[in-house]
Amino acid sequence: MESTKRSPFTRSGYMMAFHPVGVPPGLEYLTQIDQLLVHQKVELLEAFLGCETKNKYEIKNSMGQKIFSAKEDTNCCNRNCCGPMRPFDLLIKDHNDREVIHLIRPFRCASCCCPCCLQEIEVQSPPGTTIGYVVQDWHMFLPKLSVLGPSKENLMKIEGPCCAISCCGDVDFVLKGKDDQAIGKISKQWSGLVKEAFTDADNFGITFPLDLDVKVKAVLLGACFLLDFMFFEYTRDSGQRCSVFG
């Protein structure tokens, strides 16, 4: 009797895509990995003319293979007048140019003394469906954020060093579970003296448990972009990196 077992491969030899239950469309691959690399593209126009352009990123796996691309959606006025504090939408797309994650950051003033101006970002997947938030926790000196679910329930914490400045080394923001134990990290990776000094193109690494809910993995990706704007976007008029505590 001929077997009726279905092959996991198509006739062309490519593995068929099975959609796991509860996983937003386009995020299936995140169920298989415990690390993401985020590389910001160097914009030559921005580097030479000093005009702030839309940030663009490539999101890769641990082997350097591109899995997503991300592009900031803002207007010229916001980028050049509000600087790193600007509100933005960030569109994350897969290799089929399908938007799979949508990030929304509202405008917040930078002040360490005003708890009403805390930074936050909303994460949607698919676009229009909120799966979580990342919200800054007020602290005079330490970078602290909360990773929240769609109903703003606490999922985990993010805690950075007192001095979140990349100076010839990586800057680690530790991910802590509900028991306050470290379960991963978001690292701003040192990119080399020339790139660090003359551009605002940053590299990040995100590590998390393999079995972490795929939606939380997507929210941590949003946290990475929020940290980039909060601490590592270049402020040309001062020649220094931006910090919400400065």
Backbone torsions as a table, in degrees:
resi	resn	phi	psi	omega
1	MET	NA	132.7	-176.5
2	GLU	-71.9	135.4	-179.2
3	SER	-69.0	141.5	178.0
4	THR	-103.4	9.8	-180.0
5	LYS	-64.6	130.0	-176.3
6	ARG	-83.2	131.5	178.1
7	SER	-74.0	141.4	177.8
8	PRO	-78.2	1.5	-178.5
9	PHE	-114.6	147.4	174.4
10	THR	-80.9	172.9	179.7
11	ARG	-64.6	-26.3	-179.8
12	SER	-79.8	-6.3	176.7
13	GLY	98.1	-3.8	179.8
14	TYR	-90.2	142.3	180.0
15	MET	-68.2	137.3	179.8
16	MET	-72.9	146.2	-178.5
17	ALA	-91.6	112.8	175.6
18	PHE	-100.1	133.2	-174.7
19	HIS	-94.1	112.9	178.8
20	PRO	-63.6	146.2	179.9
21	VAL	-65.8	133.6	176.3
22	GLY	83.6	1.2	-179.5
23	VAL	-98.8	124.4	178.3
24	PRO	-57.3	144.1	-179.6
25	PRO	-55.1	131.6	179.1
26	GLY	95.3	-10.7	-178.0
27	LEU	-104.1	10.4	-177.4
28	GLU	-55.7	-39.3	-176.1
29	TYR	-64.3	-28.5	-178.7
30	LEU	-64.9	-20.1	178.6
31	THR	-69.2	-17.2	-173.1
32	GLN	-101.6	-2.1	-172.1
33	ILE	-127.8	158.8	177.7
34	ASP	-124.1	14.3	-179.8
35	GLN	-153.2	142.5	174.3
36	LEU	-131.2	145.0	174.8
37	LEU	-116.5	133.0	-178.8
38	VAL	-119.9	118.6	-179.1
39	HIS	-117.6	121.4	176.2
40	GLN	-83.5	133.8	179.8
41	LYS	-74.9	141.3	176.3
42	VAL	-79.3	124.0	178.2
43	GLU	-99.2	112.0	-176.1
44	LEU	-63.7	-37.9	179.4
45	LEU	-61.4	-40.8	179.6
46	GLU	-68.3	-40.7	-177.2
47	ALA	-66.7	-38.1	-174.3
48	PHE	-92.0	-35.0	-175.2
49	LEU	-100.5	-15.6	178.6
50	GLY	78.4	12.0	178.5
51	CYS	-93.6	122.6	-176.3
52	GLU	-68.7	121.5	179.3
53	THR	-105.7	173.2	179.5
54	LYS	-67.9	130.6	178.3
55	ASN	-68.9	138.8	177.0
56	LYS	-129.4	143.1	-176.0
57	TYR	-137.0	154.8	167.7
58	GLU	-116.4	133.4	-179.6
59	ILE	-110.9	122.9	-171.8
60	LYS	-125.6	165.1	173.0
61	ASN	-87.6	-177.6	-175.2
62	SER	-65.8	-17.0	178.4
63	MET	-93.9	4.0	178.2
64	GLY	84.5	11.1	179.2
65	GLN	-85.9	130.4	-177.8
66	LYS	-71.1	129.3	178.3
67	ILE	-117.6	-28.8	177.3
68	PHE	-141.1	160.9	168.2
69	SER	-126.3	151.2	-178.2
70	ALA	-135.1	141.5	179.8
71	LYS	-141.4	133.5	178.0
72	GLU	-71.1	140.2	176.9
73	ASP	-118.3	94.4	179.9
74	THR	-142.1	168.4	174.7
75	ASN	-99.1	163.1	-174.7
76	CYS	-61.0	-37.0	-178.2
77	CYS	-62.9	-48.2	179.9
78	ASN	-62.7	-42.0	-176.7
79	ARG	-63.9	-41.6	-172.7
80	ASN	-95.0	-15.9	178.0
81	CYS	-99.1	-37.8	-177.5
82	CYS	-94.2	-15.5	177.5
83	GLY	59.3	-140.6	-177.1
84	PRO	-66.6	-15.7	179.6
85	MET	-87.4	3.7	-173.0
86	ARG	-64.2	147.5	170.8
87	PRO	-74.2	151.4	178.6
88	PHE	-159.0	159.5	163.8
89	ASP	-108.2	139.4	177.0
90	LEU	-123.0	123.0	-176.4
91	LEU	-102.4	121.0	179.3
92	ILE	-108.2	123.7	-174.3
93	LYS	-122.2	153.2	177.0
94	ASP	-89.1	-173.4	-175.6
95	HIS	-69.9	-11.7	175.4
96	ASN	-94.6	11.1	-178.6
97	ASP	63.8	26.8	176.6
98	ARG	-95.3	127.3	178.3
99	GLU	-71.3	120.9	-176.2
100	VAL	-112.1	-24.1	177.4
101	ILE	-137.6	138.1	178.0
102	HIS	-125.8	124.3	179.4
103	LEU	-108.2	137.9	179.3
104	ILE	-128.0	120.2	177.1
105	ARG	-117.4	117.8	176.5
106	PRO	-77.8	162.5	178.5
107	PHE	-71.7	133.0	174.8
108	ARG	-139.2	134.0	175.5
109	CYS	-68.9	153.2	178.5
110	ALA	-93.0	111.6	179.3
111	SER	-156.8	126.9	178.2
112	CYS	-83.8	-10.8	-175.2
113	CYS	-103.2	0.3	-175.4
114	CYS	-123.7	98.1	-177.9
115	PRO	-63.3	-12.1	-179.6
116	CYS	-85.2	-3.5	-178.1
117	CYS	-113.0	37.0	-176.9
118	LEU	-75.6	144.7	-178.1
119	GLN	-75.4	150.6	175.9
120	GLU	-158.6	161.9	175.6
121	ILE	-145.7	142.1	177.8
122	GLU	-104.8	138.2	-178.3
123	VAL	-116.8	125.0	179.5
124	GLN	-119.0	137.3	173.8
125	SER	-162.6	116.4	-4.6
126	PRO	-67.0	166.4	-179.9
127	PRO	-50.2	129.1	-177.5
128	GLY	102.3	-14.4	178.6
129	THR	-115.4	111.2	-177.8
130	THR	-74.4	128.1	177.8
131	ILE	-113.6	-7.2	178.6
132	GLY	170.2	174.2	179.3
133	TYR	-138.1	157.1	168.1
134	VAL	-124.8	122.9	-173.1
135	VAL	-127.6	133.1	177.3
136	GLN	-68.9	135.8	172.2
137	ASP	-95.9	135.2	-176.5
138	TRP	-68.1	131.4	174.7
139	HIS	-158.2	140.7	-176.1
140	MET	-67.1	-32.0	-171.7
141	PHE	-126.5	-36.9	-173.0
142	LEU	-94.3	139.5	171.4
143	PRO	-73.1	115.6	179.2
144	LYS	-133.8	134.9	178.6
145	LEU	-137.8	156.4	175.6
146	SER	-113.0	136.0	173.0
147	VAL	-96.7	120.3	-173.7
148	LEU	-116.9	154.4	175.7
149	GLY	-82.6	-174.9	-177.0
150	PRO	-63.6	-26.5	176.5
151	SER	-96.8	14.7	-179.6
152	LYS	64.8	30.5	171.8
153	GLU	-80.5	145.1	-178.3
154	ASN	-70.7	130.0	177.9
155	LEU	-112.4	-44.3	178.1
156	MET	-164.6	173.7	-179.8
157	LYS	-118.3	156.1	173.3
158	ILE	-125.0	128.6	-178.9
159	GLU	-132.0	127.1	-179.4
160	GLY	-107.4	177.6	-180.0
161	PRO	-76.2	162.9	179.7
162	CYS	-60.5	-38.2	179.1
163	CYS	-113.0	97.0	-177.4
164	ALA	-88.7	63.4	-180.0
165	ILE	-122.8	129.3	179.6
166	SER	-83.1	106.4	-178.4
167	CYS	-130.8	90.3	178.7
168	CYS	61.5	28.7	178.4
169	GLY	-172.8	168.0	-179.9
170	ASP	-74.5	153.9	173.6
171	VAL	-116.8	120.1	-174.6
172	ASP	-103.9	131.6	171.4
173	PHE	-111.2	115.1	-171.3
174	VAL	-83.5	134.7	174.2
175	LEU	-91.9	127.2	-178.2
176	LYS	-122.4	133.0	178.3
177	GLY	-76.5	-174.9	-177.5
178	LYS	-64.3	-22.4	177.5
179	ASP	-90.3	10.4	177.7
180	ASP	68.5	17.0	177.1
181	GLN	-94.3	142.4	-180.0
182	ALA	-68.2	130.2	-179.7
183	ILE	-124.8	0.9	-179.7
184	GLY	170.3	-168.2	179.7
185	LYS	-162.9	158.5	169.2
186	ILE	-115.4	119.8	-174.5
187	SER	-114.9	127.3	167.3
188	LYS	-82.3	115.5	-172.9
189	GLN	-91.7	136.7	178.1
190	TRP	-63.3	127.5	-173.6
191	SER	-104.6	0.6	-177.3
192	GLY	105.7	150.4	-172.6
193	LEU	-59.8	-46.6	-176.0
194	VAL	-64.5	-48.3	-178.1
195	LYS	-65.7	-39.9	-179.5
196	GLU	-66.5	-36.3	-174.6
197	ALA	-79.3	-32.9	-169.6
198	PHE	-114.3	-4.4	177.0
199	THR	-136.9	166.3	174.3
200	ASP	-108.3	23.7	179.8
201	ALA	-83.6	116.2	-172.4
202	ASP	-113.1	156.0	175.6
203	ASN	-118.8	137.1	-179.7
204	PHE	-131.9	153.5	170.5
205	GLY	-126.0	137.5	178.8
206	ILE	-122.6	124.1	175.1
207	THR	-120.1	142.3	-177.4
208	PHE	-156.5	165.5	179.5
209	PRO	-62.2	142.4	-179.7
210	LEU	-59.7	-37.2	-176.2
211	ASP	-89.8	11.0	177.2
212	LEU	-64.0	142.5	177.7
213	ASP	-51.0	130.1	-175.6
214	VAL	-60.2	-30.5	177.8
215	LYS	-68.0	-36.1	177.6
216	VAL	-69.0	-36.0	175.0
217	LYS	-59.3	-41.4	178.7
218	ALA	-66.0	-37.4	178.6
219	VAL	-67.0	-36.9	176.9
220	LEU	-65.0	-31.8	174.0
221	LEU	-63.3	-40.6	175.0
222	GLY	-63.0	-37.6	177.8
223	ALA	-61.7	-37.2	179.2
224	CYS	-60.6	-45.3	179.8
225	PHE	-67.4	-37.3	177.6
226	LEU	-63.4	-43.7	178.2
227	LEU	-62.1	-37.5	178.4
228	ASP	-58.7	-48.8	-179.2
229	PHE	-70.8	-33.9	-177.9
230	MET	-70.1	-36.6	-169.6
231	PHE	-124.1	-20.6	-167.7
232	PHE	-125.6	1.6	174.8
233	GLU	-73.5	136.1	-175.5
234	TYR	-75.4	131.5	176.0
235	THR	-105.2	102.8	-169.0
236	ARG	-68.1	-34.0	-175.5
237	ASP	-72.0	-19.1	179.1
238	SER	-107.7	-14.8	-178.5
239	GLY	71.8	15.0	-177.9
240	GLN	-125.9	162.7	174.7
241	ARG	-75.1	148.6	-178.7
242	CYS	-78.8	146.2	172.1
243	SER	-145.5	136.8	179.8
244	VAL	-70.4	-7.9	178.9
245	PHE	-100.2	0.5	-176.7
246	GLY	-105.5	NA	NA
